[in-house]
Amino acid sequence: MVTSEPIGIRLSGAQTCHSTGRELQLLHFTLFLAIYLAALLGNGLIITAIACDHRLHTPMYFFLLNLSVLDLGNISTTVPKSMANSLWDTRAISYLGCAAQVFFSFFLFPAEFYLLTVMAYDRYVAICRPLHYGTLMGSRACVRMAAAAWASGFLNALLHTANTFSIPLCQGNTVDQFFCEVPQILKLSCSDSYLREVGLIVVGACLAFGCFIFIVLSYVQIFTAVLRMPSEQGRHKAFSMCLPHLAVVSLFISTSFFAYLKPPSISLPALDLVLAMLYAVIPPTVNPLIYSMRNKELKEALKKLVQLVLFQQQ
């Protein structure tokens, strides 16, 4: 039976002696702290800029605001607990804490992917059907699409969390990861009931693959339409709108798909740790940079926001 005893999390890095191990833990804490602060700052600035600048109250920026909120939730689910464990020299997490990490991971990550799919549709309508943009992407339609992404993630989280923590665990209580990741928890199972969770993961992967196909087809039509534009300025503006989203989608899909669908034969603790870092920590941190790098309107809004904050402090 599953008990409520703490589930240990083994952090990365072999500890050959206590002093070396402590140095690695402090390095881990410092690295994660820097990444976490960068994610908080970047996503916080984007959320504030979009909320405060009326010129950014458009469907594209509405979805970007939702994406930044999801990114903050994603990185806050795993990184703070890992930092605390490194700082206090412990690997323990409570049973409820582990369940909470699983719930929010399966809530926020799928919701973000569904939202990225909606954002691809928004770019498709803006470029391929501009005359119908106001009708297809009205305020009510945008709210419904964003709400559907959030609700789908919530339902997904309920199913996975309930199913995962109904599985008997008898192979110890150590998870070889810096957070409670379902594939690592399933390795502790001692019965065939874990196949139910594997089935749910496969179904989720199929839905994600469907979203991926939708995004690919959308961008095939988008790039076809962009290359037909007679104006070089128009093509440049269209690419500026689409390339950041495409970069974020590519980073999100490549890391998460490989982390969950890689063959068991190449499942090594060090590799699993690196992949988890890539899909759980890096995207929420770099997404604000990717979106603001080539977006003139967003850069101007962020510049005004920073200037306003600095002016008020003087």
C-alpha positions in Angstrom: 0.0 0.0 0.0 1.1 3.6 -0.6 1.9 5.3 2.6 2.3 9.0 3.4 6.0 8.7 4.2 8.2 11.3 2.5 9.4 10.4 -1.0 13.1 11.1 -1.3 14.4 13.0 -4.3 18.0 12.4 -5.4 19.5 15.5 -6.9 22.0 15.4 -9.7 25.7 14.9 -9.0 27.5 12.1 -7.3 28.6 12.9 -3.8 32.1 11.5 -3.3 32.6 13.2 0.1 30.5 15.5 2.3 32.4 18.7 1.4 32.3 18.1 -2.3 28.6 17.1 -2.1 27.8 20.3 -0.1 29.6 22.5 -2.7 27.6 20.8 -5.5 24.4 21.5 -3.6 25.2 25.1 -3.1 26.1 25.4 -6.8 22.8 23.7 -7.6 20.9 26.2 -5.4 22.7 29.2 -6.9 22.1 28.1 -10.5 18.4 27.4 -9.9 18.0 30.7 -7.9 19.4 32.6 -10.9 17.2 30.8 -13.3 14.1 31.2 -11.2 14.7 35.0 -10.6 15.2 35.4 -14.4 11.9 33.6 -15.1 10.0 35.6 -12.5 11.4 38.9 -13.8 10.9 38.1 -17.5 7.4 36.7 -17.3 6.4 39.3 -14.6 7.4 42.1 -16.9 5.5 40.7 -19.8 2.4 40.2 -17.8 2.6 43.7 -16.3 3.4 45.4 -19.7 0.5 43.6 -21.5 -2.0 44.4 -18.7 -1.0 48.0 -18.4 -0.6 49.0 -22.1 -3.9 49.3 -23.9 -2.2 49.0 -27.3 -1.4 45.4 -26.4 -4.9 44.4 -25.6 -5.2 42.2 -28.7 -5.7 38.5 -29.1 -2.0 37.8 -29.7 -0.9 39.5 -26.5 -3.9 38.1 -24.5 -2.6 34.6 -25.3 1.0 35.7 -24.6 -0.2 36.9 -21.1 -1.8 33.5 -20.4 1.4 31.8 -21.6 3.5 33.9 -19.2 1.2 33.0 -16.3 1.5 29.3 -17.2 5.3 29.6 -17.4 5.4 31.1 -13.9 3.3 28.3 -12.6 5.4 25.7 -14.3 8.7 26.8 -13.0 7.3 27.5 -9.5 6.0 23.9 -9.3 9.5 22.4 -9.3 12.3 24.8 -8.8 11.6 26.3 -5.3 11.3 22.9 -3.6 14.5 21.8 -5.3 16.3 25.0 -4.2 15.1 24.4 -0.6 16.3 20.8 -0.6 19.8 21.9 -1.8 20.0 24.8 0.7 18.9 22.7 3.7 20.9 19.6 2.6 17.9 17.3 2.3 16.2 15.2 -0.4 12.8 14.8 1.3 9.4 15.8 0.0 6.1 15.0 1.7 3.6 12.7 0.1 1.2 15.5 -0.4 3.9 17.7 -1.8 4.8 15.1 -4.3 1.2 14.7 -5.3 0.9 18.5 -5.7 3.9 18.6 -8.0 2.4 15.9 -10.2 -0.9 17.6 -10.3 0.4 21.0 -11.3 2.9 19.5 -13.8 0.1 17.7 -15.6 -2.1 20.7 -15.3 0.2 23.5 -16.5 2.4 21.7 -19.1 -0.5 20.4 -21.2 -2.4 23.7 -20.8 0.6 25.5 -22.1 0.9 23.2 -25.1 -2.8 23.6 -25.9 -2.4 27.4 -25.6 0.6 27.2 -28.0 -1.8 25.4 -30.4 -4.4 28.2 -30.1 -1.6 30.8 -30.7 -0.7 29.0 -33.9 -4.4 29.3 -35.0 -4.3 33.0 -34.1 -1.3 33.5 -36.3 -2.9 31.5 -39.1 -6.1 33.6 -39.1 -4.1 36.9 -38.9 -2.0 36.1 -41.9 -4.1 33.7 -44.1 -7.6 35.1 -43.3 -7.0 38.7 -42.3 -10.4 39.9 -43.4 -12.1 37.5 -41.0 -9.7 38.1 -38.1 -12.1 40.4 -36.2 -14.9 37.8 -36.4 -12.9 34.6 -35.7 -10.7 36.1 -33.0 -13.2 38.3 -31.1 -12.9 38.8 -27.4 -15.4 36.1 -26.5 -13.8 33.6 -28.8 -10.3 34.3 -27.4 -11.6 33.9 -23.8 -13.3 30.6 -24.7 -10.2 29.2 -26.4 -7.9 30.2 -23.4 -10.4 28.8 -21.0 -10.6 25.5 -22.9 -6.8 25.2 -22.7 -6.8 25.8 -18.9 -9.8 23.4 -18.4 -8.2 20.7 -20.5 -5.0 20.9 -18.5 -7.0 20.7 -15.2 -8.9 17.6 -16.3 -5.7 16.0 -17.5 -4.1 16.7 -14.1 -7.0 15.2 -12.2 -6.9 11.9 -14.2 -3.1 11.5 -13.9 -2.8 12.4 -10.3 -5.6 10.2 -9.1 -4.4 7.3 -11.2 -0.7 7.7 -10.3 -1.2 7.8 -6.5 -3.6 4.8 -6.6 -0.7 2.6 -7.8 1.0 0.5 -5.0 4.7 1.5 -4.7 7.0 -1.1 -3.3 10.4 -0.4 -4.9 11.6 2.0 -2.2 10.7 5.7 -2.0 13.5 7.4 -3.9 12.8 9.3 -7.1 15.8 9.8 -9.3 14.9 13.3 -10.3 14.8 16.9 -8.8 11.0 16.8 -8.7 8.3 14.2 -8.6 8.1 13.1 -12.2 5.5 10.4 -13.1 7.8 8.1 -15.2 10.2 8.0 -12.2 7.4 7.3 -9.8 6.2 4.4 -12.0 9.6 2.8 -11.7 8.7 2.2 -8.0 5.5 0.3 -8.9 5.3 -3.4 -8.1 2.1 -4.3 -9.9 0.7 -4.2 -13.4 -1.6 -1.4 -12.4 1.0 1.1 -13.6 -0.1 0.2 -17.1 -3.2 2.4 -16.6 -1.0 5.4 -16.1 1.1 4.4 -19.1 -2.1 4.2 -21.1 -3.1 7.7 -20.0 0.4 9.0 -21.0 0.0 7.4 -24.4 -3.4 8.9 -24.9 -2.0 12.3 -23.8 0.9 11.9 -26.2 -1.6 11.1 -29.1 -3.5 14.3 -28.3 -0.3 16.3 -28.1 0.7 14.8 -31.5 -2.6 15.9 -32.9 -1.9 19.4 -31.7 1.6 19.2 -33.2 0.2 18.2 -36.6 -2.3 21.1 -36.4 0.6 23.5 -35.6 2.7 22.1 -38.5 -0.2 22.4 -41.0 -0.9 25.9 -39.8 2.6 27.0 -40.4 2.8 25.4 -43.8 -0.1 27.6 -44.8 1.3 30.6 -43.0 4.7 30.4 -44.7 3.1 29.7 -48.1 1.0 32.9 -47.7 4.0 34.9 -46.4 6.2 34.0 -49.4 3.5 35.2 -51.7 3.4 38.6 -50.2 4.7 41.2 -52.7 6.0 43.6 -50.0 9.3 42.8 -48.3 8.2 44.8 -45.3 5.0 42.7 -45.0 7.0 39.5 -45.1 9.4 40.8 -42.5 6.5 41.8 -40.2 4.8 38.4 -40.7 8.0 36.5 -39.9 8.5 38.7 -36.8 5.1 37.7 -35.6 5.5 34.0 -36.2 9.2 33.0 -35.6 9.1 33.6 -31.8 6.1 31.4 -31.4 7.6 28.8 -33.7 10.9 28.8 -31.7 9.0 28.4 -28.4 6.9 25.5 -29.8 10.0 23.8 -31.2 11.8 24.0 -27.8 8.8 22.8 -25.9 8.0 19.9 -28.1 11.5 18.6 -28.7 12.4 18.4 -25.0 9.1 17.1 -23.6 8.5 14.6 -26.3 12.0 13.1 -26.0 11.8 13.1 -22.2 8.6 11.1 -22.1 8.8 9.0 -25.3 12.5 8.0 -25.4 13.3 4.3 -25.4 13.8 2.8 -21.9 17.2 1.5 -23.1 18.6 5.0 -23.0 17.0 6.0 -19.7 19.9 7.0 -17.6 19.6 9.1 -14.4 22.0 11.8 -15.7 20.2 12.0 -19.1 16.7 12.1 -17.4 17.9 14.9 -15.2 19.2 17.0 -18.1 16.0 16.4 -20.1 13.8 17.4 -17.1 15.9 20.6 -16.8 15.3 21.3 -20.5 11.6 20.9 -20.6 10.7 22.0 -17.0 13.1 24.9 -16.3 14.6 26.3 -19.5 11.4 27.1 -21.6 9.7 29.3 -18.9 12.9 31.2 -18.5 13.8 31.9 -22.2 10.2 32.3 -23.5 10.0 36.0 -22.4 13.3 36.7 -24.1 12.3 34.9 -27.3 9.0 36.8 -27.6 10.4 40.2 -26.8 13.5 39.9 -29.0 11.8 40.6 -32.3 8.6 42.2 -31.2 8.8 46.0 -31.5 5.5 46.7 -29.7 6.3 44.6 -26.8 9.8 46.0 -26.5 8.4 49.5 -26.4 5.9 48.6 -23.8 8.6 46.9 -21.6 10.9 50.0 -22.1 8.1 52.3 -20.9 7.4 50.1 -18.0 11.0 49.9 -16.8 11.3 53.7 -17.3 8.2 54.2 -15.2 9.5 52.0 -12.4 12.9 53.7 -12.4 11.3 57.2 -12.4 9.1 56.4 -9.4 12.1 55.2 -7.5 13.9 58.4 -8.0 
